[in-house]
């Protein structure tokens, strides 16, 4: 697993066509606000099943994020993804707090994707 910075994430969002951005916090935190284009796959008992259903192509580039450096859910999710055979997984460890502090665009509300 590789951690990436905000600038590296921005570059990926602009250049990587197969990028999947995944917030791993509970749905209520996702609804509060999330990064644009992110899907919500909470780190829970059903994480593996949900991610396999939502991102079946294990060659997709995936960036996971959670709240901030102190929240270790994104690192745990990244390890799960690697164990499932996903090939390119990044952890945006600074998380959505860092993104929002930089005054970058955010979205609100529920995910359009249902499990």
N, C-alpha and C positions, 0 to 999 in steps of 0.2 A: 504494500500500500504506500502511496506517495501523497504527501500533503501538498496543497497548492495555496498560493496567496490570492488575494482579491484580484490583483492585476492579471495573474495567470488564468483565473476563472473567467475574467472578462474576455481575454484573448480566446479561450476555448469557446465561449458563447458566440463569439463573432466568426470563428473559423471552422469549428467542428460540426459537420452536418449530422452526425449520428449521436450527438451528445444527449444524454439523459441526466437531468438535474433532479436529485431526489432529496427531499426533506424527510428526515427520519424521526422527527418529533411527533407527539400525539396530534391528532386531528385538530384539537382546539387551538394549539399553538400555531399550526399551519393556517387555520382560518384567521387568526389574529393578523398575521401578515407572512408573506413568503417571497422568495426570489421569483422574478418573472420566469414563466415556463416550467417552474418546478412542479413535480408531482409529489404527492404525499404517500409515503410507505413507512408507517410508524414501525420503529424497532419493537417488535412484540413477538409473541409465540408464533405468529403467522407470517413473519417477515419473509422467510424464504419462499413460501408458497406465493405470496402476493408479488414479490419482485419477479419471480419466474413467469408469472402470468402477465405482468405489465411490461416486462422487458425480456422477451423470450430469446432475443439475439444476443448471445454472450460475447459477441465481438463489438457491441456498442461501447462507446466511451461513457463511463458513468462517474458523476461527481455527486458525492453525498455530503450533506451538511446538517448541522444541528444548531444549537444556540450560540455557543462560544467555546473558547479554549477549555473552560472548566467542565463543559458537558462532553462526555466521552462517547455518546451514542453514535456519532458519525464514524468514529474509529472502529467501533464494534461492528457497525453495519458494513463498513468497507472490508473488514476481515471476513464476514459472512459471504459477501459477494465474491471475494477471491476464492473462498472454499467451494462456492457453487460453480466455479469455473469461468467467471467473467474475467476478461483478459486485461482490460484497461480501466482501473478504478482509482479515483482520486478522492481525497478527503479535504474539503474546504474547512479546515479546522477552526479558523476564526469565526465561522458561522454567520447566521443572519444578523446578529448584533453588529458585527463589523460592517456588513453590507449596508445596513440601515444607517450606521454612524457616518458612513461615507456619503450619505444622501443619494445613494443610487436608487433606481426605480424598484418599487416593491408592489406586490399585488395583495389583495384582500379576498377573503371568502373561501368557500369550500372548493375542494378539488372537483374538476369535471370528470374525473376518472373514478369509477366505482369498482370495488373489489369483487 
